[in-house]
């Protein structure tokens, strides 16, 4: 593990950019970026276009290591190059810590939750991640209802896989998202916190994780997790909130920093000039950094 990167993620002032839309969500991400589905044909063209979009973001002067601690990549992005370097190496040279999304999407809802689909090639992916100088990983499940068994299953699965990731020398971001539209969101968050604490308390001194959680309904609900000695950092997903709303909610939570995707890139457009693009990205980066660093 790269100690300088570990220290930056643990104590740096800034946030983590989520640039990891996968095959299923890529057409939506491109459409939001001003590239409609009828303007390309087939997956290869689609992934070329989304890599161009991510390259434009990552190479922008507004995407800087003073405000951005790390970036989460989709597997294809890890395997592609930016200006002649593999993406993770380009990011590291820029001072931004590279992470990799390793899950294969969500299973059907059961017991009020969606577990992750099986990750059959995890060992091979982790081997390649190490080869490509990736620092950590990310994997997402979703909690919809305050079903104790369902939430326990989600957290058990996350930590079981998380331990395999730790063994491979990487830092896992454990992401049990609570759906912002859940009618019992606060109750879900209370059960989730207790389940996560049980697992954190059973980790050994050399096992460290990060957590990526929905911004809680009750401010500072996750303070105990943020302060836990086995937690490197707790980051928040925007979860469908607008950037303004997500930033306001984030400010109410001490020690919680952003890991936004749509809220970061939502106003960017393929048709913007470089000047417009960089200014729009700077505005998003400034506001998310401010909400991550300056609390109410």
KELUM-611661 format. One record per residue: residue in three letters; x, y, z of N, C-alpha, C in turn; residue number from 1. Coordinates in steps of 0.05 Angstrom, whole numbers. Example, Ala and Ser with C-alpha at 12.3 -4.5 7.8 and 13.67 -1.06 7.14 Angstrom:
2
["ALA",[264,-114,156],[246,-90,156],[264,-66,156],1],
["SER",[257,-45,142],[273,-21,143],[258,1,157],2],
REM end
This chain:
296
["UNK",[17,-24,0],[0,0,0],[18,25,0],1],
["UNK",[9,45,-15],[23,70,-17],[16,87,8],2],
["UNK",[36,91,26],[30,105,51],[23,134,47],3],
["UNK",[35,147,27],[28,176,22],[0,178,13],4],
["UNK",[-9,159,-4],[-37,160,-13],[-56,154,11],5],
["UNK",[-49,135,28],[-65,128,51],[-68,153,69],6],
["UNK",[-46,167,74],[-47,191,91],[-65,213,78],7],
["UNK",[-63,216,52],[-79,236,38],[-109,230,41],8],
["UNK",[-116,205,36],[-144,197,38],[-154,200,67],9],
["UNK",[-137,193,86],[-146,193,115],[-149,221,125],10],
["UNK",[-131,239,118],[-132,265,132],[-132,289,113],11],
["UNK",[-133,285,87],[-133,307,68],[-159,323,69],12],
["UNK",[-158,348,62],[-182,365,60],[-192,364,31],13],
["UNK",[-215,352,27],[-225,350,0],[-246,329,-2],14],
["UNK",[-251,319,-26],[-272,299,-30],[-263,279,-52],15],
["UNK",[-279,258,-56],[-272,238,-75],[-292,239,-98],16],
["UNK",[-282,241,-122],[-298,242,-146],[-306,214,-155],17],
["UNK",[-332,209,-160],[-342,183,-169],[-346,185,-199],18],
["UNK",[-328,171,-214],[-329,171,-244],[-332,143,-253],19],
["UNK",[-350,128,-240],[-350,99,-244],[-376,88,-255],20],
["UNK",[-391,104,-270],[-416,93,-282],[-408,69,-299],21],
["UNK",[-424,47,-296],[-418,22,-309],[-434,20,-335],22],
["UNK",[-433,-4,-348],[-447,-8,-373],[-477,0,-372],23],
["UNK",[-490,-8,-350],[-519,-3,-348],[-526,27,-347],24],
["UNK",[-509,42,-333],[-516,71,-328],[-501,89,-348],25],
["UNK",[-484,78,-365],[-469,95,-383],[-487,111,-403],26],
["UNK",[-507,98,-416],[-524,114,-435],[-536,138,-421],27],
["UNK",[-545,134,-396],[-557,157,-381],[-536,179,-376],28],
["UNK",[-512,170,-368],[-491,190,-363],[-484,205,-388],29],
["UNK",[-483,191,-411],[-476,204,-436],[-499,223,-444],30],
["UNK",[-524,214,-441],[-546,231,-448],[-546,257,-432],31],
["UNK",[-540,254,-406],[-539,278,-389],[-516,297,-398],32],
["UNK",[-496,285,-410],[-473,300,-420],[-477,312,-448],33],
["UNK",[-501,307,-458],[-508,318,-485],[-501,300,-508],34],
["UNK",[-497,274,-502],[-492,255,-524],[-515,235,-525],35],
["UNK",[-535,239,-542],[-558,221,-542],[-552,193,-552],36],
["UNK",[-569,174,-545],[-564,146,-552],[-563,141,-582],37],
["UNK",[-578,157,-597],[-578,153,-626],[-554,165,-640],38],
["UNK",[-535,175,-625],[-511,187,-638],[-488,168,-638],39],
["UNK",[-491,144,-628],[-470,123,-629],[-483,96,-632],40],
["UNK",[-467,77,-642],[-478,50,-645],[-460,30,-632],41],
["UNK",[-471,13,-615],[-456,-8,-603],[-441,0,-578],42],
["UNK",[-433,-20,-562],[-420,-15,-537],[-392,-3,-540],43],
["UNK",[-377,-11,-561],[-350,-1,-564],[-350,29,-568],44],
["UNK",[-368,39,-585],[-370,68,-590],[-379,82,-564],45],
["UNK",[-398,70,-550],[-408,82,-525],[-385,85,-505],46],
["UNK",[-369,64,-501],[-348,65,-481],[-325,84,-490],47],
["UNK",[-321,86,-517],[-302,106,-526],[-311,134,-519],48],
["UNK",[-336,139,-523],[-347,166,-517],[-346,172,-487],49],
["UNK",[-353,152,-470],[-353,158,-442],[-324,161,-432],50],
["UNK",[-305,147,-445],[-277,151,-437],[-268,180,-445],51],
["UNK",[-277,189,-468],[-271,217,-476],[-282,237,-455],52],
["UNK",[-306,231,-445],[-319,249,-425],[-302,248,-399],53],
["UNK",[-294,224,-390],[-279,222,-365],[-251,234,-369],54],
["UNK",[-239,231,-392],[-213,243,-398],[-215,273,-396],55],
["UNK",[-236,284,-407],[-239,313,-407],[-242,323,-378],56],
["UNK",[-256,308,-362],[-259,316,-333],[-232,314,-319],57],
["UNK",[-219,291,-322],[-194,286,-307],[-171,304,-315],58],
["UNK",[-170,311,-341],[-148,328,-351],[-153,358,-347],59],
["UNK",[-178,364,-339],[-185,393,-335],[-168,405,-312],60],
["UNK",[-160,430,-315],[-146,443,-293],[-164,446,-268],61],
["UNK",[-190,444,-272],[-209,447,-249],[-209,421,-233],62],
["UNK",[-200,399,-244],[-199,373,-230],[-171,372,-217],63],
["UNK",[-169,382,-193],[-142,387,-181],[-140,373,-154],64],
["UNK",[-115,366,-147],[-110,350,-122],[-112,367,-97],65],
["UNK",[-114,394,-99],[-119,410,-75],[-146,406,-64],66],
["UNK",[-166,399,-81],[-193,396,-73],[-204,368,-75],67],
["UNK",[-191,352,-93],[-200,325,-99],[-180,305,-88],68],
["UNK",[-188,289,-69],[-169,270,-56],[-166,245,-74],69],
["UNK",[-188,236,-85],[-187,211,-100],[-209,210,-122],70],
["UNK",[-207,190,-139],[-227,186,-160],[-233,156,-162],71],
["UNK",[-259,149,-164],[-267,121,-168],[-272,116,-197],72],
["UNK",[-259,95,-207],[-260,89,-236],[-276,64,-242],73],
["UNK",[-287,63,-266],[-300,39,-277],[-277,22,-287],74],
["UNK",[-281,-5,-288],[-259,-23,-295],[-247,-17,-323],75],
["UNK",[-265,-10,-342],[-254,-3,-369],[-236,22,-368],76],
["UNK",[-244,40,-350],[-227,65,-348],[-200,58,-338],77],
["UNK",[-198,40,-319],[-172,31,-308],[-154,20,-330],78],
["UNK",[-167,6,-350],[-152,-8,-371],[-145,11,-394],79],
["UNK",[-156,35,-394],[-151,53,-416],[-130,74,-408],80],
["UNK",[-121,89,-427],[-100,109,-422],[-110,137,-425],81],
["UNK",[-96,155,-411],[-101,184,-413],[-73,196,-419],82],
["UNK",[-72,209,-442],[-46,222,-450],[-22,203,-447],83],
["UNK",[-26,178,-457],[-4,159,-458],[2,144,-432],84],
["UNK",[-14,149,-411],[-10,135,-386],[-36,120,-378],85],
["UNK",[-33,97,-365],[-57,85,-354],[-70,105,-335],86],
["UNK",[-97,104,-334],[-112,124,-319],[-103,128,-290],87],
["UNK",[-99,106,-276],[-91,108,-248],[-64,122,-245],88],
["UNK",[-46,116,-264],[-19,129,-262],[-22,159,-268],89],
["UNK",[-39,166,-287],[-43,194,-294],[-54,209,-269],90],
["UNK",[-74,196,-256],[-86,208,-232],[-66,211,-210],91],
["UNK",[-50,190,-205],[-30,191,-184],[-10,213,-189],92],
["UNK",[-1,216,-214],[18,237,-221],[6,265,-216],93],
["UNK",[-21,266,-218],[-35,291,-213],[-40,295,-183],94],
["UNK",[-34,275,-166],[-38,276,-138],[-66,267,-128],95],
["UNK",[-80,253,-146],[-107,243,-140],[-106,213,-137],96],
["UNK",[-116,202,-115],[-114,174,-108],[-135,157,-124],97],
["UNK",[-126,136,-139],[-144,121,-155],[-158,97,-141],98],
["UNK",[-184,95,-144],[-200,73,-134],[-214,59,-158],99],
["UNK",[-223,35,-153],[-236,19,-174],[-262,8,-165],100],
["UNK",[-284,11,-181],[-309,-2,-175],[-306,-31,-182],101],
["UNK",[-312,-50,-163],[-308,-78,-169],[-334,-94,-169],102],
["UNK",[-356,-82,-161],[-381,-98,-161],[-392,-102,-190],103],
["UNK",[-410,-121,-193],[-421,-128,-219],[-451,-119,-220],104],
["UNK",[-459,-101,-203],[-486,-92,-203],[-503,-105,-181],105],
["UNK",[-528,-99,-181],[-546,-107,-159],[-563,-131,-166],106],
["UNK",[-568,-148,-146],[-587,-170,-149],[-616,-158,-146],107],
["UNK",[-635,-175,-151],[-663,-167,-147],[-669,-161,-117],108],
["UNK",[-688,-144,-112],[-695,-138,-84],[-706,-161,-69],109],
["UNK",[-696,-165,-45],[-706,-187,-28],[-701,-178,1],110],
["UNK",[-721,-183,19],[-719,-174,47],[-713,-143,49],111],
["UNK",[-724,-128,30],[-722,-99,31],[-695,-88,24],112],
["UNK",[-678,-105,12],[-651,-96,4],[-643,-108,-24],113],
["UNK",[-623,-97,-35],[-610,-109,-59],[-581,-115,-53],114],
["UNK",[-575,-141,-51],[-547,-149,-48],[-532,-145,-74],115],
["UNK",[-506,-149,-73],[-490,-148,-98],[-493,-174,-112],116],
["UNK",[-492,-173,-139],[-490,-198,-154],[-463,-211,-148],117],
["UNK",[-460,-237,-151],[-434,-250,-146],[-412,-237,-163],118],
["UNK",[-388,-235,-151],[-365,-223,-165],[-346,-247,-170],119],
["UNK",[-351,-262,-192],[-337,-287,-197],[-307,-282,-202],120],
["UNK",[-300,-260,-214],[-272,-255,-222],[-258,-236,-203],121],
["UNK",[-266,-235,-178],[-255,-215,-159],[-225,-218,-157],122],
["UNK",[-215,-242,-153],[-186,-246,-148],[-170,-235,-172],123],
["UNK",[-179,-242,-196],[-166,-232,-221],[-167,-202,-223],124],
["UNK",[-191,-191,-216],[-194,-161,-217],[-175,-148,-198],125],
["UNK",[-172,-159,-174],[-155,-147,-154],[-125,-149,-162],126],
["UNK",[-119,-172,-175],[-91,-175,-185],[-85,-153,-206],127],
["UNK",[-104,-148,-224],[-100,-128,-245],[-101,-100,-232],128],
["UNK",[-117,-96,-212],[-118,-70,-198],[-90,-64,-186],129],
["UNK",[-78,-83,-174],[-51,-79,-163],[-31,-73,-185],130],
["UNK",[-33,-87,-207],[-16,-83,-230],[-19,-54,-241],131],
["UNK",[-43,-44,-240],[-49,-17,-250],[-46,5,-229],132],
["UNK",[-35,-2,-206],[-30,17,-184],[-55,31,-173],133],
["UNK",[-76,14,-170],[-101,23,-157],[-96,22,-127],134],
["UNK",[-107,42,-112],[-104,43,-83],[-126,28,-68],135],
["UNK",[-151,31,-78],[-173,19,-63],[-196,12,-83],136],
["UNK",[-217,1,-72],[-240,-8,-88],[-266,3,-77],137],
["UNK",[-287,-1,-93],[-314,7,-84],[-334,-13,-93],138],
["UNK",[-354,-19,-76],[-375,-38,-84],[-401,-30,-70],139],
["UNK",[-423,-31,-85],[-449,-19,-77],[-471,-40,-73],140],
["UNK",[-485,-37,-51],[-510,-51,-46],[-531,-30,-40],141],
["UNK",[-557,-37,-39],[-577,-16,-33],[-597,-27,-12],142],
["UNK",[-602,-10,8],[-622,-15,29],[-647,1,23],143],
["UNK",[-670,-12,20],[-696,2,15],[-714,4,39],144],
["UNK",[-713,-17,56],[-731,-19,79],[-716,-26,104],145],
["UNK",[-727,-19,128],[-713,-26,153],[-717,-55,161],146],
["UNK",[-710,-73,143],[-712,-102,148],[-686,-111,161],147],
["UNK",[-686,-119,186],[-662,-125,201],[-645,-147,187],148],
["UNK",[-659,-169,179],[-645,-191,166],[-632,-182,139],149],
["UNK",[-648,-167,124],[-638,-157,98],[-613,-139,102],150],
["UNK",[-614,-121,121],[-592,-102,125],[-568,-118,136],151],
["UNK",[-572,-137,153],[-550,-154,163],[-537,-169,139],152],
["UNK",[-554,-179,121],[-543,-194,98],[-526,-175,80],153],
["UNK",[-535,-151,77],[-520,-131,61],[-493,-126,73],154],
["UNK",[-492,-120,99],[-467,-113,113],[-449,-137,114],155],
["UNK",[-460,-161,120],[-443,-186,120],[-429,-190,93],156],
["UNK",[-445,-187,72],[-433,-191,45],[-412,-171,39],157],
["UNK",[-417,-145,46],[-397,-124,41],[-371,-130,56],158],
["UNK",[-373,-137,81],[-348,-142,97],[-334,-168,89],159],
["UNK",[-349,-189,82],[-337,-214,73],[-319,-208,48],160],
["UNK",[-330,-193,29],[-314,-187,5],[-293,-166,12],161],
["UNK",[-299,-147,30],[-280,-127,38],[-255,-139,50],162],
["UNK",[-258,-161,65],[-234,-174,77],[-216,-186,55],163],
["UNK",[-228,-197,34],[-212,-208,11],[-197,-185,-3],164],
["UNK",[-209,-162,-4],[-197,-139,-17],[-173,-129,1],165],
["UNK",[-177,-129,27],[-155,-121,45],[-132,-141,42],166],
["UNK",[-138,-167,40],[-117,-187,37],[-101,-182,11],167],
["UNK",[-114,-170,-9],[-100,-165,-34],[-83,-139,-32],168],
["UNK",[-84,-126,-9],[-68,-102,-5],[-81,-76,-13],169],
["UNK",[-108,-77,-17],[-123,-53,-25],[-142,-45,-2],170],
["UNK",[-151,-20,-3],[-170,-10,17],[-198,-10,5],171],
["UNK",[-217,-26,17],[-244,-27,5],[-261,-4,15],172],
["UNK",[-276,8,-4],[-298,26,3],[-323,9,4],173],
["UNK",[-334,6,28],[-358,-9,33],[-382,10,29],174],
["UNK",[-400,3,10],[-421,22,4],[-449,9,5],175],
["UNK",[-461,9,29],[-489,0,32],[-507,25,31],176],
["UNK",[-514,33,6],[-530,57,2],[-558,53,14],177],
["UNK",[-568,74,28],[-597,74,36],[-611,91,15],178],
["UNK",[-632,80,3],[-648,94,-17],[-659,120,-5],179],
["UNK",[-654,143,-17],[-664,168,-6],[-694,170,-6],180],
["UNK",[-707,153,-22],[-736,153,-24],[-749,133,-4],181],
["UNK",[-733,119,12],[-744,100,31],[-763,115,51],182],
["UNK",[-786,104,56],[-805,116,74],[-795,115,103],183],
["UNK",[-776,97,108],[-765,94,135],[-735,97,134],184],
["UNK",[-726,118,121],[-697,122,116],[-682,123,143],185],
["UNK",[-692,139,162],[-678,142,187],[-675,116,203],186],
["UNK",[-696,100,202],[-696,73,215],[-676,55,202],187],
["UNK",[-675,56,175],[-655,40,160],[-627,47,169],188],
["UNK",[-623,73,172],[-596,83,178],[-588,75,207],189],
["UNK",[-606,74,225],[-600,65,252],[-592,36,252],190],
["UNK",[-607,19,239],[-601,-10,238],[-574,-14,224],191],
["UNK",[-570,1,202],[-546,-2,186],[-521,6,203],192],
["UNK",[-523,27,218],[-501,36,234],[-493,14,254],193],
["UNK",[-512,2,267],[-507,-19,287],[-493,-43,274],194],
["UNK",[-503,-51,251],[-491,-74,237],[-462,-68,228],195],
["UNK",[-458,-44,218],[-430,-37,210],[-412,-37,234],196],
["UNK",[-421,-26,256],[-405,-25,281],[-396,-52,290],197],
["UNK",[-415,-72,288],[-408,-99,296],[-384,-109,280],198],
["UNK",[-384,-104,254],[-363,-114,237],[-337,-98,242],199],
["UNK",[-339,-72,245],[-315,-56,250],[-301,-65,276],200],
["UNK",[-317,-71,296],[-306,-79,322],[-292,-106,321],201],
["UNK",[-297,-121,300],[-285,-148,297],[-261,-147,278],202],
["UNK",[-254,-124,267],[-231,-122,250],[-205,-122,266],203],
["UNK",[-184,-133,256],[-158,-132,270],[-145,-105,264],204],
["UNK",[-124,-99,279],[-110,-73,277],[-99,-67,249],205],
["UNK",[-95,-87,233],[-83,-83,206],[-105,-84,184],206],
["UNK",[-130,-85,192],[-152,-85,173],[-166,-58,173],207],
["UNK",[-164,-43,151],[-177,-17,150],[-196,-15,126],208],
["UNK",[-219,-2,131],[-239,1,110],[-247,31,107],209],
["UNK",[-259,37,85],[-273,63,82],[-302,56,79],210],
["UNK",[-319,76,85],[-348,72,82],[-359,93,64],211],
["UNK",[-378,85,47],[-392,105,30],[-421,102,36],212],
["UNK",[-433,123,47],[-460,121,58],[-477,144,48],213],
["UNK",[-503,139,46],[-522,160,40],[-521,181,62],214],
["UNK",[-523,207,55],[-523,228,75],[-547,223,94],215],
["UNK",[-542,220,120],[-563,211,138],[-585,233,143],216],
["UNK",[-609,223,149],[-631,241,155],[-625,257,181],217],
["UNK",[-614,243,200],[-607,255,226],[-578,263,225],218],
["UNK",[-572,290,227],[-544,299,226],[-526,284,246],219],
["UNK",[-502,278,237],[-482,264,253],[-490,236,263],220],
["UNK",[-509,224,249],[-517,197,255],[-493,178,253],221],
["UNK",[-474,184,235],[-452,165,231],[-426,174,244],222],
["UNK",[-428,193,263],[-403,203,276],[-387,181,289],223],
["UNK",[-401,161,300],[-387,139,313],[-371,122,293],224],
["UNK",[-381,121,269],[-367,106,247],[-343,123,238],225],
["UNK",[-347,149,235],[-326,167,226],[-303,166,245],226],
["UNK",[-308,164,271],[-287,165,291],[-275,137,297],227],
["UNK",[-285,116,284],[-276,89,291],[-247,85,281],228],
["UNK",[-230,73,298],[-202,70,290],[-197,53,265],229],
["UNK",[-216,36,258],[-212,19,234],[-222,32,208],230],
["UNK",[-233,56,211],[-245,70,188],[-225,91,178],231],
["UNK",[-216,89,153],[-198,108,141],[-213,134,136],232],
["UNK",[-237,132,124],[-253,156,118],[-282,148,113],233],
["UNK",[-300,165,119],[-328,160,112],[-336,181,91],234],
["UNK",[-345,172,68],[-353,190,46],[-383,186,41],235],
["UNK",[-394,207,29],[-423,207,25],[-430,207,-5],236],
["UNK",[-450,191,-12],[-460,192,-40],[-483,213,-41],237],
["UNK",[-487,224,-65],[-509,244,-67],[-536,231,-70],238],
["UNK",[-536,206,-80],[-560,190,-79],[-585,200,-94],239],
["UNK",[-581,219,-112],[-604,230,-127],[-612,258,-117],240],
["UNK",[-601,267,-94],[-606,294,-86],[-592,313,-107],241],
["UNK",[-603,337,-110],[-589,357,-127],[-563,364,-113],242],
["UNK",[-545,376,-127],[-519,384,-115],[-524,403,-91],243],
["UNK",[-542,422,-95],[-547,442,-74],[-557,429,-49],244],
["UNK",[-576,410,-53],[-588,397,-30],[-568,378,-16],245],
["UNK",[-553,363,-33],[-533,345,-22],[-512,361,-6],246],
["UNK",[-503,384,-17],[-483,400,-3],[-493,410,23],247],
["UNK",[-518,420,24],[-530,430,49],[-531,408,70],248],
["UNK",[-540,384,62],[-542,362,81],[-514,353,90],249],
["UNK",[-495,354,72],[-468,346,79],[-456,364,100],250],
["UNK",[-461,390,98],[-450,409,117],[-458,404,146],251],
["UNK",[-481,390,149],[-491,385,176],[-477,361,190],252],
["UNK",[-459,348,175],[-447,323,185],[-416,327,188],253],
["UNK",[-407,329,213],[-379,333,219],[-362,309,210],254],
["UNK",[-341,315,195],[-323,294,187],[-331,278,162],255],
["UNK",[-355,283,153],[-365,268,129],[-358,284,104],256],
["UNK",[-346,271,84],[-338,285,59],[-354,273,36],257],
["UNK",[-354,287,14],[-370,278,-10],[-355,257,-26],258],
["UNK",[-371,240,-39],[-362,224,-61],[-384,224,-81],259],
["UNK",[-387,246,-96],[-409,251,-113],[-403,243,-142],260],
["UNK",[-424,235,-156],[-422,228,-185],[-439,248,-201],261],
["UNK",[-465,243,-201],[-483,261,-216],[-481,290,-206],262],
["UNK",[-478,293,-180],[-477,320,-169],[-451,334,-176],263],
["UNK",[-431,319,-185],[-405,331,-194],[-407,338,-224],264],
["UNK",[-417,319,-240],[-415,322,-269],[-441,331,-283],265],
["UNK",[-462,335,-266],[-488,340,-277],[-491,363,-296],266],
["UNK",[-475,384,-293],[-478,408,-310],[-458,409,-333],267],
["UNK",[-442,388,-335],[-422,387,-357],[-436,378,-383],268],
["UNK",[-426,389,-406],[-438,382,-431],[-417,380,-453],269],
["UNK",[-421,360,-470],[-401,355,-492],[-398,379,-510],270],
["UNK",[-419,396,-512],[-419,418,-531],[-407,444,-519],271],
["UNK",[-399,443,-493],[-387,466,-481],[-358,470,-492],272],
["UNK",[-351,495,-495],[-323,501,-502],[-306,493,-478],273],
["UNK",[-280,490,-482],[-262,483,-459],[-264,503,-437],274],
["UNK",[-267,528,-444],[-269,549,-424],[-294,546,-408],275],
["UNK",[-317,541,-421],[-343,537,-407],[-342,511,-390],276],
["UNK",[-331,490,-402],[-329,464,-388],[-313,467,-363],277],
["UNK",[-290,479,-365],[-272,481,-341],[-285,499,-320],278],
["UNK",[-299,520,-328],[-312,538,-309],[-335,524,-295],279],
["UNK",[-350,508,-310],[-373,494,-299],[-363,473,-279],280],
["UNK",[-341,458,-287],[-330,438,-269],[-318,452,-244],281],
["UNK",[-306,474,-247],[-294,489,-224],[-316,496,-204],282],
["UNK",[-338,505,-215],[-361,513,-198],[-370,489,-181],283],
["UNK",[-373,466,-194],[-382,442,-180],[-361,433,-159],284],
["UNK",[-335,433,-168],[-314,424,-149],[-312,443,-125],285],
["UNK",[-314,469,-130],[-312,489,-108],[-334,484,-88],286],
["UNK",[-359,481,-98],[-382,479,-80],[-381,452,-64],287],
["UNK",[-373,430,-77],[-372,405,-63],[-349,404,-43],288],
["UNK",[-327,416,-50],[-304,418,-32],[-312,435,-8],289],
["UNK",[-325,457,-12],[-334,474,10],[-352,459,29],290],
["UNK",[-371,443,18],[-390,428,36],[-375,406,51],291],
["UNK",[-354,395,39],[-339,374,52],[-321,384,74],292],
["UNK",[-312,409,71],[-291,419,90],[-303,438,110],293],
["UNK",[-322,455,101],[-334,476,119],[-361,466,130],294],
["UNK",[-362,460,155],[-386,450,167],[-402,472,182],295],
["UNK",[-428,467,186],[-445,487,199],[-438,489,229],296],
REM end
